[in-house]
Structure formats: structure tokens, C-alpha cells
């Protein structure tokens, strides 16, 4: 039985009473009808009269209800990115929102919601395929049922549009849509081709060669939709065991797969899955793949923005996070096998607290541990490993390895990062990588010849820059090992020996670093000059400086709306239709005095600049202007000092799901101002939309490290 795949071509017809979606290449398939304005779904056999064709689309991204209306989000343009085993992979280029109301109502919050979502989709790296499951690793695909619909095979963690597909999936199952509409029509299998899973992350597919052997080199990073967010507004883990910035990166090589060449036309025909057809005569289509992961340190911790370059660090007592950490690592062990936890945070300064909290958590989880510390002349703690004395408990499959990355590589000694590879060489060779061969025929099934039985989970503070360097280093090592095992490289040779491929490899991993970093921090990654060239350059250092400054600005003044957009799209926040027109979420409710200080600062600077560069008549009296300039210069300095001292009041916080620690920090700063004899009368007793939300992991009685 062939798998049911999403439609590649969908025509949209519109009328005042409905939207109709149909596939011209599958005329016998029923039409999906979305009634307006209710949003009720139904399937209609035959031609639907009374509607006009609006456009052709690449797929339905999903449906989302906002404050006043529900919208169907469709993919209007998709760019081919390359083939994997003959199946084309596409990147979402543009989307469109189709309102269910014929005459849209306007509300400030509704307009803000739409703006947030459109900006998020415009800047998000979203990928999909009509015939290949890009949400799952090659190893998990080999264990899945190839006859199941594509969306049912998708990994829930990386099914990025899963929430906004709820209406379609619920209708497929014949249950409530989740928005109050009930369906009692039973199973609707004809809905399957309309449900298209989309992945958020990075995808590059290159047809290349090593030592004269042609191959397809693939690098995929899948970002989890659970606890997704921005750098300083999403840290640590939640009560359900989801960690921030969790990404799975898979590096794969496909041998003898000539169906993956070129970008023209649609992919997915069954003949592309036949190893005999796609490979050279007598040669099998082989897949070699290696998976790594990254994710935030799995304890309850946060960094509170204060406009200072280094935010205020807060960590809750480690014991209170043990249950959530068990949930997290239980899932990781079930999915990947043994976990080698590589921690790259600093052992000194503010990061030391995060390092110690992580180690304490591992000690709690692992039943009986033995610890080993190695030191050298560079640092007192080069390696710190925590391993179980026996293997009786499930969490004894956690293996903690600490590597002081910054100390080891300071002075541009990047080659010393290979010391970590020496530490990991034994475990990664033991647990191996995935290897499969396509079965004859067009069933899409494979013969698994080897499985990866462990994963290296790397983290630094942000899981970005240091993590990128280590993951690319590990990826190169495993790639050389794979190609040696299949006879392309000789024992002792490395992919670095092939200059052309090494250039490709470095740039793909640097591109991956930039995408992951931009998704979380708002800028490209740091240290990518080393990843691209193998050495630090002055141009790279200047780019790092630019990225660091941009990160500071974005993290303090632009990430609040980005976090709101993530929460809205992923279903972490559900808009309410109560209080329309009166209870506006995005209104600035800070006291007028606090709001006015930046404007006073701007006006003062403007006056000083005008006074400095304006031409004056030779006989004009100068001292009154100079007095005013000195006065306004003093006002500007006072305003700058006020903003810097009370930076928490000027951070652009998320407004939909404001973090509890942010709410607490804001009210503490406001209370401090109210007690001041100077600013107290100007601020007054004001509450900025006081929230009754439980203060999460900042409750009284919980240990906090500041």
C-alpha cells in the first residue's frame, strides 16, 4: 500500500460563504471546504459551484483564531532546496492570511497579533517536503511505517505548525477542533493530503564528491517547538521537561543516489525510491547518518535583562527541578539511547553557578556516581566527568563531561578544542552511527545495517557559539569515520585532505551555526570565521563585535515582540475575545514619567547638536545659548543615568506570556522608584497590568542565587 502524501498543487476558490481547496492533479479527491465565518470544515465530493478561483498555493500551513477572527494561513511560494533520495525539499518563501470574515473587523490587538505572526513567518527558516519526512532522522524513519500518512509519521517535537494544524487534524479524527466546534462525522482519511508538516531549522543538500567518489552531503537542524523562544526570555527547562533552544542536528551522506541531482520538477515518484534504479549497476543506495543535539542547561534558571550587557542571573534550587529534569532525560534516553552531556560553560565567574547547578542535577539523577577531574597548566579543571558506578538505573546512561572551552582555547589556541574530541573518541566510536541500504523495489523500506545507540548533547550558556564549534568538530570526525568504514578513505585519512570538500563542509556548518543563532539570539553566530576558515581573522573579530552589539540591542528592545510571536504561533498563548476595544494588551501602561524620560533624552541631545552645529552671527550673544546647551547636556546625562539605573523598566518585555521573574523584577524596580522622595511623587502608585499569575520558580521559599 502506497503512502498517502500531501497534495503538491492546491487551488483556492473563494466565495462570501466559504473557501474551497482542491488539487487539480487529483480531480477525484474531495474538496476541502471551510465555511465562512464559522470556520467549520467539511469535505465535498464533486465541483463546488458559486466560487471563484483566487490562487494556487503550495500548501496549507494551518488555521489560527485570534481576537476577532480566524485565519487560514497558506503557503503561496516555496523554493526548491535540493533532493534527498529523489524527493524535493522546499523552503517557505511567502505566506498569506485568508480571513474568514468577508469584511474584516479592526482592533488594535488584532492588528498587533497579525503583525507579529507575519513578521515571524517572514523571518523563519521553514522547510517541508511532499514525500520525505524531514522532521525525523534517517534512523527514526527506518523504524516508521512507510504506508502511514506523512503527518502521522512526523516527530511531534519538530512538527513546527502542529498547533495551527489542530483544526485539520481534529477534523481528520472526527473530534473537537479545539475552538469549541464539534465534529461527529467519524474518521476522515481524505483529509490526510491536506495536512502538511513543516519543520523550523536549517537544511542544506549538496551534491559533491570526496576523493573522486560522488555523494550527497546533507546537514539538517530541527528546532523543537516546545519551549521555543528568544535568548533571554527562554532559558532552562519547564515543568514538562522541555528545555529551551533544543535542536537536533543530523549530518548524513548518501552514496550512489543519482536521483538527488538537480532542482527541477517535483519529486516523490515511487521510482525514485528504488535503489536499483537510482544507483549505479551493482551498487546499493546507502545512507550514513550521525545525530547530535543541543539544549539549555536542564535546571530552573533565568537571566533578567536590566539593560546592562550582562543580565542578572537567577537560579532556583536544583532539587526543585529534579522531577522536570527526569522527564527531560527520560525522553532523551528513550529517543537516542545513552546521553553524553558535554558542558562548555565557564568554570569561573557568573557562569560557574550554572555549571555547578548542572553537575548537581546530574549527581541527583545518576544513582551512584564516581567523579574524575583532570587538570593541566592551562586550567585547574580541564575535564570533569561524572559516570555511574553501575548500570542498574535508567539514568545511569547519562555521562557528564565538562570542558572549559574558553580557558582551553584562550589566546586563539583553537586546536586545543580537539582535546575534547580525544575525550569523546571512545564513546562515539562505541555507539556508532546509522547506516542503511535501500531495499529493492519501490516500497521505500530500508535494510538497517547499523544503528546509532547514543547521542552527544552539547551546551554552553546560549547553546550557540561554543556549541557550534564543538558540534562541527565532532561532525568532521564522524564523517571521516563513516567514509573510512565504507572504503572511500583509507585508515588515517580525513575529509580535511580533500580541499574542495573541506571548503564545502566548513561553510555548511557555519551556515548552520548562523541559522540556529539567528533563530534564538537574533544575529548570526560568533566565531564562524574559525568554522569557515579554520582560523580566527580580524574580519571575523569585527563581525563578532558587530553581532555582539546587535544582540545587545535586539535582546533588550526587540525580543519581547519576537517571543510574543512564538507564543502566539505555537499555542502557548490563546487570544481571548473578551473586553474587545477596552482591555488592550499592547498598550504601554508604565507611568507617564517613565515613558517620557527617553523622549526628554532625545530632545536634549537634539538641542545640544543643533546648538553645536548651527551658524551664529559674529555679533550674536553666545552665553545664553551656551548656558542652555550646558543645561540640556546635564538633562541628557541625568536621563541616561536614570535609564541605565532603572533598566528593567525600559526592557521591551513579552506582553502575552510575561515571564514571572520579569514581572517581579519590574515591580521591584517600580516600588524602589515610588519610595524615592524625588521620583516617588512623579511615579505615584501605579501597577502595570498587575498579574495574578503564580510566580513559577521564583516563589517564596525557593533558593535563588543572584
C-alpha positions as CSV (number, residue, x, y, z in Angstrom):
1,X,0.0,0.0,0.0
2,X,1.4,3.4,-1.1
3,X,1.7,6.2,1.5
4,X,-0.8,9.0,1.4
5,X,1.2,12.1,0.6
6,X,0.3,15.8,0.7
7,X,-1.1,17.5,-2.4
8,X,1.7,19.3,-4.3
9,X,-0.7,21.7,-6.0
10,X,-3.8,23.2,-4.4
11,X,-6.2,25.7,-6.0
12,X,-8.1,28.1,-3.6
13,X,-11.6,29.2,-4.5
14,X,-13.4,31.9,-2.6
15,X,-16.9,33.0,-2.1
16,X,-18.7,35.0,0.6
17,X,-19.8,31.8,2.2
18,X,-16.7,29.6,2.1
19,X,-13.2,28.9,1.0
20,X,-12.7,25.7,-1.1
21,X,-9.3,23.9,-1.5
22,X,-8.9,21.3,-4.2
23,X,-6.0,19.6,-6.1
24,X,-6.2,19.8,-9.9
25,X,-3.8,16.9,-10.2
26,X,-6.2,14.7,-8.1
27,X,-9.6,15.5,-9.6
28,X,-11.2,12.5,-7.9
29,X,-10.2,13.7,-4.4
30,X,-12.9,15.6,-2.4
31,X,-12.7,19.3,-2.0
32,X,-11.9,20.8,1.5
33,X,-14.5,23.4,2.3
34,X,-14.0,26.0,5.1
35,X,-17.3,27.7,5.9
36,X,-17.2,31.5,6.5
37,X,-17.3,33.0,9.1
38,X,-17.7,30.0,11.4
39,X,-14.6,28.1,10.3
40,X,-16.4,24.7,10.2
41,X,-14.7,22.2,8.0
42,X,-16.3,19.7,5.6
43,X,-15.3,17.6,2.6
44,X,-17.3,18.0,-0.6
45,X,-17.4,15.5,-3.5
46,X,-17.7,17.0,-6.9
47,X,-17.4,20.5,-8.2
48,X,-18.4,23.3,-5.8
49,X,-20.5,26.0,-7.5
50,X,-20.7,29.7,-6.7
51,X,-17.0,30.3,-6.0
52,X,-14.2,31.9,-8.0
53,X,-10.6,30.7,-8.2
54,X,-8.3,33.0,-6.2
55,X,-4.9,31.5,-6.5
56,X,-2.7,28.3,-6.5
57,X,-0.8,27.6,-3.3
58,X,1.9,25.2,-2.2
59,X,0.1,24.0,0.9
60,X,-2.0,24.9,3.9
61,X,0.2,25.9,6.8
62,X,-2.7,25.9,9.3
63,X,-5.6,27.8,10.8
64,X,-5.4,30.2,13.8
65,X,-8.0,32.0,15.8
66,X,-7.1,35.5,17.0
67,X,-9.2,38.0,18.9
68,X,-11.9,38.8,16.3
69,X,-11.4,36.3,13.5
70,X,-10.0,33.1,12.4
71,X,-7.4,33.0,9.6
72,X,-6.3,30.3,7.2
73,X,-2.5,30.6,6.6
74,X,-1.4,29.3,3.2
75,X,2.0,28.9,1.6
76,X,2.0,31.0,-1.5
77,X,5.6,30.5,-2.6
78,X,8.1,27.8,-1.9
79,X,11.7,27.5,-3.2
80,X,13.3,24.1,-4.1
81,X,16.4,23.5,-1.9
82,X,17.6,20.1,-3.2
83,X,16.6,16.4,-3.3
84,X,17.0,13.7,-0.7
85,X,16.8,10.2,-2.3
86,X,14.9,11.8,-5.2
87,X,12.4,13.8,-3.0
88,X,12.4,17.5,-3.4
89,X,12.8,19.7,-0.2
90,X,11.3,23.1,-0.2
91,X,11.7,26.3,1.8
92,X,8.7,28.5,2.6
93,X,9.3,31.9,0.9
94,X,6.0,33.7,1.4
95,X,2.6,33.1,3.1
96,X,-0.8,34.7,3.1
97,X,-3.5,35.1,5.7
98,X,-7.1,34.4,4.5
99,X,-9.7,35.9,6.9
100,X,-12.9,34.1,7.4
101,X,-14.9,37.2,7.8
102,X,-15.7,38.8,4.4
103,X,-15.4,42.3,6.0
104,X,-12.6,42.1,8.5
105,X,-13.1,43.8,11.8
106,X,-10.3,46.0,13.1
107,X,-9.0,46.1,16.7
108,X,-5.6,47.3,17.9
109,X,-4.8,43.9,19.4
110,X,-5.9,42.0,16.4
111,X,-3.7,44.2,14.2
112,X,-0.8,43.6,16.5
113,X,-1.4,39.8,16.5
114,X,-1.4,39.7,12.7
115,X,1.8,41.9,12.5
116,X,3.6,39.6,15.0
117,X,2.7,36.4,13.1
118,X,3.5,37.9,9.7
119,X,6.9,39.1,10.8
120,X,7.6,35.7,12.4
121,X,6.7,33.8,9.3
122,X,8.7,36.2,7.1
123,X,11.9,35.7,9.0
124,X,11.5,32.0,10.0
125,X,13.5,29.3,8.1
126,X,10.7,26.8,7.4
127,X,11.1,23.7,5.3
128,X,8.8,20.9,4.0
129,X,8.6,18.1,1.6
130,X,5.6,16.4,-0.1
131,X,7.2,12.9,0.1
132,X,10.1,12.9,2.6
133,X,9.7,13.1,6.3
134,X,12.3,15.8,7.2
135,X,11.1,16.0,10.8
136,X,12.6,12.6,11.6
137,X,16.2,11.4,11.5
138,X,17.0,8.6,9.0
139,X,17.2,6.2,11.9
140,X,13.7,7.0,13.1
141,X,12.4,6.9,9.5
142,X,13.7,3.4,9.2
143,X,11.6,2.4,12.2
144,X,8.4,4.1,11.0
145,X,5.5,2.7,8.9
146,X,6.2,4.0,5.4
147,X,2.5,3.5,4.4
148,X,1.2,5.9,7.1
149,X,0.3,9.5,6.1
150,X,3.3,11.8,6.2
151,X,1.8,14.0,9.0
152,X,1.3,10.9,11.2
153,X,4.9,9.9,10.8
154,X,6.2,13.4,11.7
155,X,8.1,13.9,15.0
156,X,5.8,15.9,17.3
157,X,8.8,17.9,18.6
158,X,9.7,19.2,15.1
159,X,6.2,19.4,13.6
160,X,6.5,23.2,13.8
161,X,3.0,24.0,12.6
162,X,1.3,21.3,14.7
163,X,-0.7,23.7,16.8
164,X,-2.2,25.6,13.8
165,X,-2.9,22.3,12.1
166,X,-5.2,21.4,15.1
167,X,-8.4,22.1,13.3
168,X,-7.5,20.0,10.3
169,X,-6.1,17.1,12.4
170,X,-9.1,17.2,14.7
171,X,-11.5,17.1,11.7
172,X,-9.5,14.2,10.3
173,X,-10.1,12.3,13.6
174,X,-13.7,13.5,13.9
175,X,-13.2,15.1,17.3
176,X,-13.5,18.7,18.7
177,X,-11.5,21.3,16.8
178,X,-10.2,22.7,20.0
179,X,-12.0,26.0,19.4
180,X,-15.5,24.8,20.5
181,X,-16.7,23.4,17.2
182,X,-17.7,19.7,17.5
183,X,-17.4,17.2,14.7
184,X,-19.2,13.9,14.8
185,X,-18.6,12.6,11.3
186,X,-16.1,9.9,12.2
187,X,-12.7,9.4,10.7
188,X,-12.0,11.5,7.5
189,X,-9.0,9.8,5.8
190,X,-9.5,12.0,2.7
191,X,-8.2,14.9,4.9
192,X,-4.7,13.4,5.0
193,X,-3.4,15.0,1.8
194,X,-4.3,18.5,3.1
195,X,-2.2,18.2,6.2
196,X,1.4,19.3,5.5
197,X,4.0,19.1,8.3
198,X,6.6,21.9,8.3
199,X,10.0,22.0,10.1
200,X,11.7,25.0,11.5
201,X,15.5,25.0,11.3
202,X,18.3,24.6,8.7
203,X,18.6,22.4,5.7
204,X,21.3,22.1,3.1
205,X,21.7,19.4,0.5
206,X,24.8,19.4,-1.7
207,X,25.9,17.0,-4.5
208,X,29.6,16.8,-4.1
209,X,32.5,14.3,-4.1
210,X,35.3,13.1,-1.9
211,X,38.5,11.5,-3.4
212,X,36.6,11.1,-6.7
213,X,33.6,9.4,-5.2
214,X,30.3,11.2,-5.8
215,X,27.9,11.6,-2.9
216,X,25.1,13.7,-1.5
217,X,26.1,15.6,1.7
218,X,23.2,16.7,3.9
219,X,23.1,18.9,7.0
220,X,19.7,19.3,8.8
221,X,19.0,21.0,12.1
222,X,15.5,20.7,13.5
223,X,14.3,23.1,16.2
224,X,11.9,21.9,18.8
225,X,8.5,23.7,19.0
226,X,8.4,23.0,22.8
227,X,9.6,25.9,24.9
228,X,10.7,27.8,21.8
229,X,11.6,31.4,22.2
230,X,14.3,34.0,22.3
231,X,17.6,34.2,24.1
232,X,16.9,35.8,27.4
233,X,13.2,35.1,27.6
234,X,13.5,31.3,27.3
235,X,16.1,29.6,29.4
236,X,16.5,26.3,31.2
237,X,13.5,23.9,31.3
238,X,9.8,23.9,32.2
239,X,7.7,21.7,34.4
240,X,7.0,19.3,31.5
241,X,10.7,18.6,30.9
242,X,11.1,20.7,27.8
243,X,14.3,22.7,27.5
244,X,14.9,26.0,25.7
245,X,16.7,26.1,22.3
246,X,16.6,22.4,21.8
247,X,17.9,21.5,18.4
248,X,18.7,18.1,16.8
249,X,21.4,18.3,14.1
250,X,21.8,15.4,11.6
251,X,24.7,15.1,9.3
252,X,24.2,12.5,6.5
253,X,25.9,11.1,3.4
254,X,24.0,9.3,0.7
255,X,26.1,7.1,-1.7
256,X,25.0,6.0,-5.2
257,X,21.9,8.2,-5.1
258,X,21.8,9.9,-8.6
259,X,18.1,10.7,-8.3
260,X,19.1,13.6,-5.9
261,X,20.8,15.6,-8.5
262,X,19.3,18.9,-9.7
263,X,16.4,21.1,-8.6
264,X,14.0,20.8,-11.5
265,X,10.4,19.4,-11.3
266,X,8.5,17.7,-8.5
267,X,9.9,14.8,-6.6
268,X,8.4,11.9,-4.8
269,X,7.6,9.4,-7.5
270,X,8.0,5.8,-6.3
271,X,10.6,5.1,-8.9
272,X,13.0,7.4,-7.1
273,X,12.9,5.1,-4.0
274,X,14.2,2.1,-5.9
275,X,17.8,1.6,-5.0
276,X,18.4,-0.4,-8.2
277,X,17.2,2.4,-10.4
278,X,18.9,5.3,-8.7
279,X,22.2,3.7,-8.0
280,X,24.8,2.6,-10.5
281,X,24.6,-1.0,-11.7
282,X,25.5,-3.4,-8.9
283,X,25.8,-0.6,-6.3
284,X,23.4,-0.1,-3.5
285,X,22.0,3.3,-2.3
286,X,23.5,3.7,1.2
287,X,22.7,6.2,3.9
288,X,25.2,7.1,6.6
289,X,23.9,9.5,9.2
290,X,25.0,10.9,12.6
291,X,22.8,12.8,15.0
292,X,23.8,15.4,17.7
293,X,21.7,17.5,20.0
294,X,21.9,20.8,21.9
295,X,19.7,22.2,24.6
296,X,19.7,24.7,27.5
297,X,21.1,23.5,30.9
298,X,18.2,21.5,32.4
299,X,17.6,23.4,35.6
300,X,15.3,26.2,36.5
301,X,17.3,29.3,35.7
302,X,16.8,32.7,34.1
303,X,18.7,35.8,33.1
304,X,16.9,39.1,33.8
305,X,17.5,41.9,31.4
306,X,18.5,45.2,33.1
307,X,20.0,47.0,30.0
308,X,23.4,46.1,31.4
309,X,25.5,44.0,28.9
310,X,25.4,41.1,31.4
311,X,21.9,40.3,32.7
312,X,21.2,39.3,36.3
313,X,21.4,35.5,36.8
314,X,18.8,33.8,38.8
315,X,18.8,30.0,39.6
316,X,16.2,28.2,41.6
317,X,17.2,25.3,44.0
318,X,18.3,22.4,41.9
319,X,16.3,19.8,43.9
320,X,13.0,21.5,42.8
321,X,13.8,20.9,39.1
322,X,14.7,17.2,39.6
323,X,11.3,16.0,38.5
324,X,11.3,18.1,35.3
325,X,14.9,17.0,34.6
326,X,13.8,13.4,34.9
327,X,11.1,13.9,32.4
328,X,13.5,15.6,30.0
329,X,16.2,12.9,30.2
330,X,13.7,10.1,30.2
331,X,12.6,11.2,26.8
332,X,16.2,11.8,25.6
333,X,17.2,8.3,26.7
334,X,14.2,6.7,25.0
335,X,14.8,8.6,21.8
336,X,18.6,8.5,21.5
337,X,20.0,5.9,23.9
338,X,22.9,6.9,26.1
339,X,23.4,10.6,26.5
340,X,26.9,12.1,26.7
341,X,26.3,15.5,28.3
342,X,29.1,17.9,27.1
343,X,29.0,21.1,29.2
344,X,31.1,24.0,27.9
345,X,30.2,26.9,30.3
346,X,32.9,28.7,32.2
347,X,34.2,27.3,35.5
348,X,34.7,30.8,36.8
349,X,32.7,34.0,37.1
350,X,28.9,34.1,36.8
351,X,28.7,31.0,34.6
352,X,30.2,28.9,37.4
353,X,26.8,28.8,39.1
354,X,25.2,27.3,36.1
355,X,27.9,24.7,35.8
356,X,27.6,23.7,39.4
357,X,23.8,23.5,39.1
358,X,24.1,21.2,36.1
359,X,26.6,18.9,37.9
360,X,24.4,18.8,41.0
361,X,21.4,17.8,38.8
362,X,23.4,15.0,37.2
363,X,24.5,13.8,40.6
364,X,20.9,13.7,41.7
365,X,19.8,11.7,38.7
366,X,22.6,9.3,38.5
367,X,22.2,6.8,41.3
368,X,25.8,6.2,42.4
369,X,28.5,8.3,40.8
370,X,32.2,8.3,40.5
371,X,33.8,11.7,39.6
372,X,37.1,12.3,37.9
373,X,38.8,15.6,37.4
374,X,41.8,16.2,35.1
375,X,43.8,19.4,35.2
376,X,46.8,20.9,33.4
377,X,48.9,24.0,33.3
378,X,46.2,25.9,31.4
379,X,43.3,25.4,33.7
380,X,42.7,23.7,37.1
381,X,39.8,21.8,35.6
382,X,40.2,20.8,32.1
383,X,37.9,17.8,32.2
384,X,35.3,16.9,34.8
385,X,33.4,13.6,34.2
386,X,30.6,12.1,36.2
387,X,29.8,8.4,35.5
388,X,27.8,5.8,37.3
389,X,29.5,3.1,39.3
390,X,27.0,0.5,38.0
391,X,24.3,0.3,35.3
392,X,21.2,-0.6,37.4
393,X,19.2,2.6,36.9
394,X,17.9,4.2,33.7
395,X,19.7,7.5,34.4
396,X,23.0,5.7,34.8
397,X,23.1,6.1,31.0
398,X,23.8,9.8,31.4
399,X,27.5,10.5,31.1
400,X,28.6,14.1,32.1
401,X,31.7,15.6,30.5
402,X,32.8,19.1,31.4
403,X,35.2,21.0,29.1
404,X,36.3,24.6,30.0
405,X,36.2,25.8,26.4
406,X,37.1,29.4,26.9
407,X,40.1,28.7,29.1
408,X,41.4,25.9,26.9
409,X,41.2,28.0,23.7
410,X,42.1,31.4,25.0
411,X,44.9,33.1,23.1
412,X,43.4,31.8,19.8
413,X,44.6,28.3,20.6
414,X,41.6,26.7,18.8
415,X,43.5,23.5,18.2
416,X,43.1,22.7,21.9
417,X,39.4,22.1,21.4
418,X,40.5,18.8,19.9
419,X,41.3,17.7,23.5
420,X,37.6,17.3,24.0
421,X,37.4,15.1,20.9
422,X,40.1,12.9,22.4
423,X,37.9,12.5,25.5
424,X,34.8,11.6,23.4
425,X,36.5,9.4,20.8
426,X,35.9,6.2,22.6
427,X,32.2,6.7,23.4
428,X,31.3,7.9,19.9
429,X,33.1,5.0,18.2
430,X,31.4,2.6,20.6
431,X,27.9,3.9,19.9
432,X,28.5,4.4,16.2
433,X,26.3,6.0,13.6
434,X,23.3,5.0,11.5
435,X,23.8,3.0,8.2
436,X,21.2,1.6,5.9
437,X,20.7,0.3,2.4
438,X,17.6,0.8,0.3
439,X,15.6,-2.4,-0.3
440,X,14.9,-3.4,-3.9
441,X,11.5,-2.3,-5.3
442,X,9.6,0.9,-4.6
443,X,8.4,0.2,-1.1
444,X,10.6,2.9,0.5
445,X,11.8,0.4,3.1
446,X,15.5,0.0,4.0
447,X,17.7,-2.6,5.4
448,X,19.3,-1.3,8.6
449,X,22.9,-2.4,8.9
450,X,24.0,-0.3,11.9
451,X,22.3,2.0,14.4
452,X,23.5,4.9,16.5
453,X,22.9,4.0,20.1
454,X,23.9,7.3,21.9
455,X,23.9,11.0,21.4
456,X,26.3,13.8,22.3
457,X,24.2,16.6,23.9
458,X,26.3,19.8,23.9
459,X,25.5,23.0,25.7
460,X,27.1,26.3,26.6
461,X,25.1,29.3,28.1
462,X,23.2,30.0,24.9
463,X,23.9,26.7,23.1
464,X,25.2,28.7,20.2
465,X,28.8,29.8,19.6
466,X,30.9,27.4,21.6
467,X,28.4,24.6,20.9
468,X,28.7,25.3,17.2
469,X,32.5,24.8,17.2
470,X,32.3,21.6,19.1
471,X,29.5,20.1,17.0
472,X,31.2,20.8,13.7
473,X,34.4,19.3,15.1
474,X,32.5,16.1,16.1
475,X,30.7,16.1,12.8
476,X,34.0,16.1,10.9
477,X,35.4,13.3,13.0
478,X,32.3,11.1,12.4
479,X,32.2,11.8,8.7
480,X,35.8,10.7,8.3
481,X,35.0,7.6,10.3
482,X,31.9,6.8,8.1
483,X,33.9,7.2,4.8
484,X,36.7,5.1,6.1
485,X,34.3,2.3,7.0
486,X,32.8,2.2,3.5
487,X,36.3,2.3,1.9
488,X,36.2,5.8,0.4
489,X,39.0,7.0,2.8
490,X,42.0,5.0,3.9
491,X,42.6,4.4,7.6
492,X,44.2,7.6,9.0
493,X,42.9,9.8,6.2
494,X,40.5,12.7,6.9
495,X,38.0,14.6,4.9
496,X,40.2,17.6,5.6
497,X,42.6,16.2,3.0
498,X,40.1,17.0,0.2
499,X,40.4,20.8,-0.1
500,X,37.3,21.3,-2.1
501,X,35.1,19.2,0.2
502,X,36.6,20.8,3.3
503,X,35.6,24.2,2.0
504,X,32.0,22.9,1.4
505,X,31.9,21.2,4.9
506,X,33.1,24.3,6.8
507,X,30.7,26.6,5.1
508,X,27.7,24.3,5.6
509,X,28.4,24.0,9.3
510,X,29.0,27.8,9.5
511,X,25.6,28.4,7.8
512,X,24.1,26.0,10.3
513,X,25.6,28.0,13.2
514,X,24.2,31.2,11.8
515,X,20.7,29.9,11.3
516,X,20.5,28.4,14.8
517,X,21.9,31.6,16.3
518,X,19.7,33.9,14.4
519,X,16.6,32.0,15.4
520,X,17.5,32.3,19.1
521,X,19.6,35.4,19.6
522,X,18.6,37.5,16.6
523,X,22.1,37.6,14.9
524,X,24.4,35.2,13.2
525,X,26.8,33.1,15.3
526,X,30.1,34.2,16.8
527,X,33.4,32.6,15.8
528,X,32.1,31.4,12.4
529,X,35.3,32.7,10.8
530,X,37.0,29.8,12.6
531,X,34.3,27.4,11.4
532,X,34.6,28.6,7.8
533,X,38.4,29.0,7.6
534,X,39.9,27.1,10.5
535,X,41.5,30.2,12.0
536,X,40.5,33.5,13.6
537,X,40.7,36.5,11.4
538,X,40.5,40.3,12.1
539,X,37.4,40.5,9.8
540,X,35.8,37.7,11.9
541,X,36.5,39.5,15.1
542,X,35.0,42.7,13.8
543,X,31.9,40.7,12.7
544,X,31.7,39.2,16.2
545,X,31.8,42.7,17.6
546,X,29.0,43.8,15.3
547,X,27.0,40.7,16.2
548,X,27.5,41.2,19.9
549,X,26.3,44.9,19.8
550,X,23.3,43.8,17.6
551,X,22.5,41.0,20.1
552,X,22.5,43.5,22.9
553,X,20.1,45.9,21.2
554,X,17.8,43.1,20.0
555,X,17.7,41.2,23.2
556,X,16.7,44.2,25.2
557,X,14.5,46.1,22.8
558,X,13.2,43.7,20.1
559,X,13.0,40.2,21.5
560,X,9.8,40.9,23.5
561,X,7.6,41.0,20.4
562,X,9.5,38.1,18.9
563,X,8.7,36.0,22.0
564,X,5.1,37.0,21.7
565,X,5.0,35.8,18.1
566,X,6.5,32.4,19.1
567,X,3.9,32.1,21.9
568,X,1.1,33.0,19.6
569,X,2.0,30.8,16.7
570,X,2.9,27.7,18.8
571,X,-0.2,28.0,21.0
572,X,1.5,28.9,24.2
573,X,-0.9,31.9,24.3
574,X,-4.5,31.8,23.2
575,X,-6.1,35.2,22.4
576,X,-9.3,36.0,24.2
577,X,-12.3,37.7,22.6
578,X,-13.4,39.3,25.9
579,X,-13.0,43.0,26.6
580,X,-12.7,43.9,22.9
581,X,-11.7,47.5,22.4
582,X,-11.2,48.2,26.1
583,X,-8.6,45.8,27.6
584,X,-5.7,46.3,25.2
585,X,-2.7,44.1,25.7
586,X,-0.1,46.1,23.8
587,X,-0.7,49.5,25.4
588,X,2.2,50.9,27.4
589,X,0.9,51.1,31.0
590,X,4.1,52.4,32.6
591,X,3.7,55.7,34.5
592,X,3.9,58.7,32.2
593,X,7.1,60.0,33.8
594,X,8.9,56.7,33.0
595,X,7.6,56.8,29.4
596,X,8.7,60.4,28.9
597,X,12.4,60.1,30.0
598,X,13.6,58.6,26.6
599,X,11.8,61.4,24.8
600,X,13.3,64.1,27.1
601,X,16.7,62.4,26.4
602,X,16.2,62.6,22.6
603,X,15.1,66.2,22.8
604,X,18.0,67.2,24.9
605,X,20.6,65.5,22.6
606,X,18.9,67.2,19.6
607,X,19.1,70.6,21.2
608,X,22.8,70.1,22.0
609,X,23.6,69.0,18.5
610,X,21.6,71.9,16.9
611,X,23.4,74.4,19.2
612,X,26.8,72.9,18.4
613,X,26.5,73.0,14.6
614,X,24.2,76.0,14.0
615,X,25.9,79.0,12.4
616,X,25.7,82.2,14.5
617,X,26.2,85.9,13.5
618,X,29.6,87.3,14.5
619,X,28.0,89.9,16.8
620,X,25.4,87.5,18.4
621,X,25.4,87.0,22.1
622,X,26.8,83.5,22.8
623,X,26.5,82.9,26.5
624,X,22.7,82.3,26.7
625,X,22.9,79.6,24.1
626,X,25.9,78.0,25.9
627,X,24.0,78.1,29.2
628,X,21.1,76.3,27.6
629,X,23.4,73.8,25.9
630,X,25.1,73.0,29.2
631,X,21.6,72.7,30.8
632,X,20.3,70.3,28.2
633,X,23.6,68.4,28.3
634,X,23.1,67.9,32.0
635,X,19.5,66.8,31.4
636,X,20.7,64.3,28.9
637,X,23.2,62.9,31.3
638,X,20.6,62.7,34.0
639,X,18.2,60.9,31.7
640,X,20.8,58.4,30.6
641,X,21.8,57.7,34.2
642,X,18.1,57.2,35.1
643,X,17.5,54.8,32.2
644,X,20.7,52.9,33.0
645,X,20.0,52.7,36.7
646,X,16.4,51.5,36.2
647,X,17.0,49.5,33.0
648,X,14.4,46.9,33.9
649,X,11.7,49.5,33.3
650,X,12.9,50.0,29.7
651,X,13.3,46.5,28.5
652,X,10.8,45.5,25.9
653,X,9.3,42.5,27.7
654,X,7.0,40.0,26.2
655,X,3.4,41.1,26.7
656,X,1.4,37.9,26.1
657,X,3.2,35.5,28.5
658,X,5.4,37.8,30.5
659,X,7.9,35.6,32.5
660,X,7.2,35.6,36.2
661,X,10.7,36.7,37.0
662,X,10.3,39.7,34.6
663,X,7.1,40.7,36.3
664,X,8.7,40.5,39.7
665,X,11.8,42.4,38.6
666,X,9.7,45.2,37.0
667,X,7.5,45.6,40.1
668,X,10.6,45.7,42.4
669,X,12.1,48.5,40.2
670,X,8.9,50.4,40.3
671,X,8.5,50.0,44.0
672,X,12.0,51.4,44.5
673,X,11.1,54.5,42.5
674,X,7.9,55.0,44.5
675,X,9.9,55.1,47.7
676,X,12.3,57.7,46.4
677,X,11.5,61.3,47.7
678,X,12.4,62.7,44.3
679,X,10.7,60.3,41.9
680,X,8.0,59.0,44.1
681,X,5.6,61.9,43.5
682,X,6.2,61.7,39.8
683,X,5.6,57.9,39.6
684,X,2.8,57.6,42.1
685,X,1.2,54.3,43.0
686,X,0.9,52.6,39.6
687,X,0.5,48.9,38.7
688,X,1.4,47.9,35.2
689,X,-1.3,45.4,34.4
690,X,-0.7,43.6,37.7
691,X,-0.8,39.9,37.1
692,X,-2.1,37.2,39.5
693,X,-0.1,34.5,37.7
694,X,1.9,32.2,40.0
695,X,5.5,33.3,40.1
696,X,6.7,30.0,38.8
697,X,10.1,29.2,40.0
698,X,10.5,32.5,41.9
699,X,8.1,31.6,44.7
700,X,9.0,32.5,48.3
701,X,11.0,29.8,50.0
702,X,12.8,28.7,46.8
703,X,16.5,29.1,46.8
704,X,17.7,31.8,44.5
705,X,21.3,32.6,43.5
706,X,21.9,36.1,42.3
